[in-house]
Amino acid sequence: MVDRHMFRAEWHDYNDGIFFVTVCAKDKKHLFGTISNDEMHKTALGAIVEECIQAIPAHHPQVNIPNYVIMPNHIHLIIATVGTRYIASATAKLAKAEIPETTEPINPLKPSIGCLKPPAHGEPIIDYHHNSRLAVIIGSLKAAVTRIARTRCIASLPCWQSRFHEHIIRNQRAFDNIMDYIDNNVARWEQDCFNLK
């Protein structure tokens, strides 16, 4: 079985930064709504998802959601976890940082423990992904949607895939491209890789 954490960037602890996150509905079923005439028509569950996304900053200090979109079977969000000046200062800081240009899988010949940073001599292993602020935010979003859906007696449960995908946004150009992608995602649904038709 493939280690689901091996594709995480070993050099990033996933606590601070700007992330493009995709979370899929369970089995990629169209649980959150339908798209017709380039408009997303949310189900009751899709409305709960939106309610919970909008509540993220209230529950997580110094976290902002600059943009998001709810699609029939997945959601995309930009999550900024670096404080109030998340767009200009964070992307400028990330653009100047000397970091690898890729998050390719780790070389299998290199001794590695996936996304876990190798501990210094005598230090315990820390799972930076599970303990990261990003993982906590996504976990609490999924849990809140599920909890509210249960209290409102919505039948489509469970509603989430167990994993999520993230991309570290490292500069303003990438940020702008992803903002554009999110803004136009509904209109491009016919060509979307998540549209399983």
C-alpha positions as a Markdown table, in Angstrom:
| # | Residue | x | y | z |
|---|---|---|---|---|
| 1 | Met | 0.0 | 0.0 | 0.0 |
| 2 | Val | 1.3 | 3.5 | -0.9 |
| 3 | Asp | 2.0 | 5.7 | 2.0 |
| 4 | Arg | -0.6 | 8.5 | 1.6 |
| 5 | His | 1.8 | 11.0 | 3.2 |
| 6 | Met | 4.8 | 10.4 | 0.9 |
| 7 | Phe | 3.7 | 13.1 | -1.5 |
| 8 | Arg | 3.8 | 15.8 | 1.1 |
| 9 | Ala | 6.6 | 18.4 | 0.8 |
| 10 | Glu | 9.3 | 17.2 | 3.3 |
| 11 | Trp | 10.6 | 20.7 | 3.6 |
| 12 | His | 7.3 | 22.2 | 4.7 |
| 13 | Asp | 5.5 | 21.7 | 8.1 |
| 14 | Tyr | 2.0 | 22.8 | 6.8 |
| 15 | Asn | 1.4 | 25.2 | 9.6 |
| 16 | Asp | 2.0 | 28.5 | 7.9 |
| 17 | Gly | 1.6 | 29.4 | 4.3 |
| 18 | Ile | -1.1 | 29.7 | 1.6 |
| 19 | Phe | -2.6 | 26.4 | 0.4 |
| 20 | Phe | -4.9 | 25.4 | -2.5 |
| 21 | Val | -6.9 | 22.6 | -1.0 |
| 22 | Thr | -9.3 | 20.1 | -2.7 |
| 23 | Val | -11.6 | 17.9 | -0.7 |
| 24 | Cys | -13.8 | 15.3 | -2.5 |
| 25 | Ala | -17.2 | 14.0 | -1.6 |
| 26 | Lys | -17.3 | 10.3 | -0.6 |
| 27 | Asp | -16.8 | 8.2 | -3.8 |
| 28 | Lys | -16.9 | 11.4 | -5.7 |
| 29 | Lys | -20.7 | 11.3 | -5.7 |
| 30 | His | -22.6 | 14.5 | -6.5 |
| 31 | Leu | -23.7 | 15.2 | -3.0 |
| 32 | Phe | -23.2 | 19.0 | -2.9 |
| 33 | Gly | -25.4 | 20.0 | -5.9 |
| 34 | Thr | -25.7 | 20.2 | -9.6 |
| 35 | Ile | -24.5 | 22.5 | -12.3 |
| 36 | Ser | -26.8 | 23.8 | -15.1 |
| 37 | Asn | -26.4 | 26.9 | -17.3 |
| 38 | Asp | -23.1 | 27.6 | -15.7 |
| 39 | Glu | -24.6 | 27.9 | -12.2 |
| 40 | Met | -24.1 | 25.8 | -9.2 |
| 41 | His | -27.4 | 24.7 | -7.5 |
| 42 | Lys | -26.5 | 23.5 | -4.0 |
| 43 | Thr | -28.2 | 20.7 | -2.2 |
| 44 | Ala | -29.0 | 21.1 | 1.5 |
| 45 | Leu | -25.6 | 19.4 | 2.2 |
| 46 | Gly | -23.9 | 21.8 | -0.2 |
| 47 | Ala | -25.4 | 24.7 | 1.7 |
| 48 | Ile | -24.0 | 23.2 | 5.0 |
| 49 | Val | -20.6 | 22.9 | 3.4 |
| 50 | Glu | -20.7 | 26.6 | 2.4 |
| 51 | Glu | -21.9 | 27.6 | 5.9 |
| 52 | Cys | -19.0 | 25.7 | 7.5 |
| 53 | Ile | -16.4 | 27.1 | 5.0 |
| 54 | Gln | -17.5 | 30.6 | 5.9 |
| 55 | Ala | -17.2 | 29.9 | 9.6 |
| 56 | Ile | -13.5 | 28.7 | 9.4 |
| 57 | Pro | -12.0 | 32.1 | 10.3 |
| 58 | Ala | -14.3 | 32.4 | 13.3 |
| 59 | His | -13.0 | 29.1 | 14.6 |
| 60 | His | -9.3 | 29.3 | 13.6 |
| 61 | Pro | -7.5 | 32.5 | 14.6 |
| 62 | Gln | -5.3 | 34.0 | 11.9 |
| 63 | Val | -6.8 | 31.9 | 9.2 |
| 64 | Asn | -8.4 | 33.4 | 6.1 |
| 65 | Ile | -10.3 | 31.9 | 3.2 |
| 66 | Pro | -9.5 | 34.2 | 0.3 |
| 67 | Asn | -11.6 | 32.2 | -2.2 |
| 68 | Tyr | -13.5 | 28.9 | -2.5 |
| 69 | Val | -15.9 | 27.1 | -4.7 |
| 70 | Ile | -18.3 | 24.3 | -4.0 |
| 71 | Met | -18.7 | 21.9 | -6.9 |
| 72 | Pro | -21.1 | 18.9 | -7.2 |
| 73 | Asn | -18.6 | 16.4 | -5.8 |
| 74 | His | -15.7 | 18.4 | -4.4 |
| 75 | Ile | -14.7 | 21.7 | -3.0 |
| 76 | His | -11.7 | 23.9 | -3.7 |
| 77 | Leu | -10.4 | 26.4 | -1.1 |
| 78 | Ile | -7.5 | 28.7 | -0.7 |
| 79 | Ile | -6.5 | 28.6 | 3.0 |
| 80 | Ala | -4.1 | 31.3 | 4.3 |
| 81 | Thr | -2.6 | 30.4 | 7.7 |
| 82 | Val | -0.1 | 33.2 | 8.0 |
| 83 | Gly | -2.1 | 36.0 | 9.6 |
| 84 | Thr | -4.0 | 39.0 | 8.5 |
| 85 | Arg | -1.8 | 40.2 | 5.7 |
| 86 | Tyr | -2.0 | 36.8 | 3.9 |
| 87 | Ile | -2.1 | 37.8 | 0.3 |
| 88 | Ala | 0.7 | 40.4 | -0.3 |
| 89 | Ser | 3.1 | 39.7 | 2.5 |
| 90 | Ala | 2.8 | 35.9 | 2.6 |
| 91 | Thr | 3.2 | 35.5 | -1.1 |
| 92 | Ala | 6.1 | 37.9 | -1.2 |
| 93 | Lys | 7.8 | 36.0 | 1.7 |
| 94 | Leu | 7.2 | 32.7 | -0.1 |
| 95 | Ala | 8.4 | 34.0 | -3.4 |
| 96 | Lys | 11.7 | 35.1 | -1.8 |
| 97 | Ala | 12.2 | 31.8 | 0.1 |
| 98 | Glu | 14.7 | 29.4 | -1.2 |
| 99 | Ile | 12.6 | 26.3 | -1.5 |
| 100 | Pro | 12.3 | 23.5 | -4.1 |
| 101 | Glu | 10.2 | 24.2 | -7.2 |
| 102 | Thr | 8.5 | 20.8 | -6.9 |
| 103 | Thr | 6.7 | 18.6 | -4.5 |
| 104 | Glu | 7.5 | 15.5 | -6.5 |
| 105 | Pro | 7.5 | 12.1 | -4.6 |
| 106 | Ile | 10.5 | 11.6 | -2.4 |
| 107 | Asn | 13.4 | 9.6 | -4.0 |
| 108 | Pro | 12.6 | 6.0 | -3.0 |
| 109 | Leu | 16.4 | 5.3 | -2.6 |
| 110 | Lys | 16.8 | 8.0 | -0.1 |
| 111 | Pro | 16.1 | 7.0 | 3.6 |
| 112 | Ser | 12.8 | 8.7 | 4.4 |
| 113 | Ile | 9.7 | 8.4 | 6.4 |
| 114 | Gly | 7.3 | 10.1 | 4.0 |
| 115 | Cys | 6.2 | 13.5 | 5.0 |
| 116 | Leu | 7.6 | 13.0 | 8.5 |
| 117 | Lys | 10.8 | 14.9 | 9.1 |
| 118 | Pro | 13.6 | 12.7 | 10.2 |
| 119 | Pro | 14.2 | 13.4 | 13.9 |
| 120 | Ala | 17.5 | 14.7 | 15.2 |
| 121 | His | 19.5 | 12.3 | 17.4 |
| 122 | Gly | 17.3 | 11.2 | 20.3 |
| 123 | Glu | 14.2 | 13.3 | 19.3 |
| 124 | Pro | 10.8 | 11.7 | 18.8 |
| 125 | Ile | 9.3 | 11.5 | 15.3 |
| 126 | Ile | 6.7 | 14.2 | 14.7 |
| 127 | Asp | 4.1 | 13.8 | 12.0 |
| 128 | Tyr | 4.0 | 17.3 | 10.7 |
| 129 | His | 1.0 | 16.6 | 8.4 |
| 130 | His | -1.4 | 15.2 | 11.0 |
| 131 | Asn | -0.3 | 17.8 | 13.6 |
| 132 | Ser | -0.3 | 20.7 | 11.2 |
| 133 | Arg | -2.7 | 23.6 | 11.3 |
| 134 | Leu | -3.8 | 22.8 | 7.8 |
| 135 | Ala | -4.8 | 19.2 | 8.7 |
| 136 | Val | -6.7 | 20.5 | 11.8 |
| 137 | Ile | -8.6 | 23.0 | 9.7 |
| 138 | Ile | -9.7 | 20.5 | 7.1 |
| 139 | Gly | -10.5 | 17.9 | 9.7 |
| 140 | Ser | -12.7 | 20.3 | 11.7 |
| 141 | Leu | -14.4 | 21.4 | 8.5 |
| 142 | Lys | -15.3 | 17.9 | 7.5 |
| 143 | Ala | -16.4 | 17.0 | 11.1 |
| 144 | Ala | -18.6 | 20.1 | 11.3 |
| 145 | Val | -20.3 | 19.4 | 8.0 |
| 146 | Thr | -21.0 | 15.8 | 9.0 |
| 147 | Arg | -22.2 | 16.8 | 12.5 |
| 148 | Ile | -24.6 | 19.5 | 11.2 |
| 149 | Ala | -25.8 | 17.2 | 8.4 |
| 150 | Arg | -26.7 | 14.6 | 11.0 |
| 151 | Thr | -28.5 | 17.0 | 13.2 |
| 152 | Arg | -30.6 | 18.2 | 10.2 |
| 153 | Cys | -31.3 | 14.6 | 9.2 |
| 154 | Ile | -29.6 | 14.8 | 5.8 |
| 155 | Ala | -29.3 | 11.2 | 4.5 |
| 156 | Ser | -26.2 | 11.4 | 2.3 |
| 157 | Leu | -23.7 | 10.2 | 4.9 |
| 158 | Pro | -20.8 | 9.7 | 5.0 |
| 159 | Cys | -20.0 | 12.7 | 2.8 |
| 160 | Trp | -16.2 | 13.0 | 2.6 |
| 161 | Gln | -13.3 | 11.1 | 1.2 |
| 162 | Ser | -10.8 | 10.3 | 3.9 |
| 163 | Arg | -8.0 | 12.3 | 2.4 |
| 164 | Phe | -7.5 | 15.7 | 0.9 |
| 165 | His | -5.1 | 17.2 | -1.7 |
| 166 | Glu | -3.1 | 20.4 | -1.1 |
| 167 | His | -0.8 | 22.5 | -3.2 |
| 168 | Ile | 1.5 | 25.0 | -1.5 |
| 169 | Ile | 1.1 | 28.4 | -3.2 |
| 170 | Arg | 4.6 | 29.9 | -3.4 |
| 171 | Asn | 4.2 | 33.2 | -5.3 |
| 172 | Gln | 1.7 | 35.9 | -6.4 |
| 173 | Arg | 1.4 | 34.5 | -10.0 |
| 174 | Ala | 0.4 | 31.0 | -8.7 |
| 175 | Phe | -2.0 | 32.7 | -6.3 |
| 176 | Asp | -3.6 | 34.7 | -9.1 |
| 177 | Asn | -3.9 | 31.6 | -11.4 |
| 178 | Ile | -5.6 | 29.6 | -8.7 |
| 179 | Met | -8.0 | 32.5 | -7.8 |
| 180 | Asp | -8.9 | 32.5 | -11.5 |
| 181 | Tyr | -9.3 | 28.7 | -11.6 |
| 182 | Ile | -11.7 | 28.8 | -8.6 |
| 183 | Asp | -13.7 | 31.8 | -10.1 |
| 184 | Asn | -14.2 | 29.9 | -13.4 |
| 185 | Asn | -14.5 | 26.4 | -12.1 |
| 186 | Val | -18.3 | 26.2 | -12.3 |
| 187 | Ala | -18.3 | 27.5 | -15.9 |
| 188 | Arg | -15.6 | 24.9 | -16.8 |
| 189 | Trp | -17.5 | 21.9 | -15.2 |
| 190 | Glu | -17.9 | 20.0 | -18.5 |
| 191 | Gln | -14.1 | 19.8 | -18.8 |
| 192 | Asp | -13.4 | 19.3 | -15.1 |
| 193 | Cys | -11.4 | 16.1 | -14.2 |
| 194 | Phe | -13.8 | 15.5 | -11.3 |
| 195 | Asn | -16.8 | 15.5 | -13.7 |
| 196 | Leu | -17.2 | 11.7 | -14.0 |
| 197 | Lys | -20.3 | 12.0 | -16.2 |
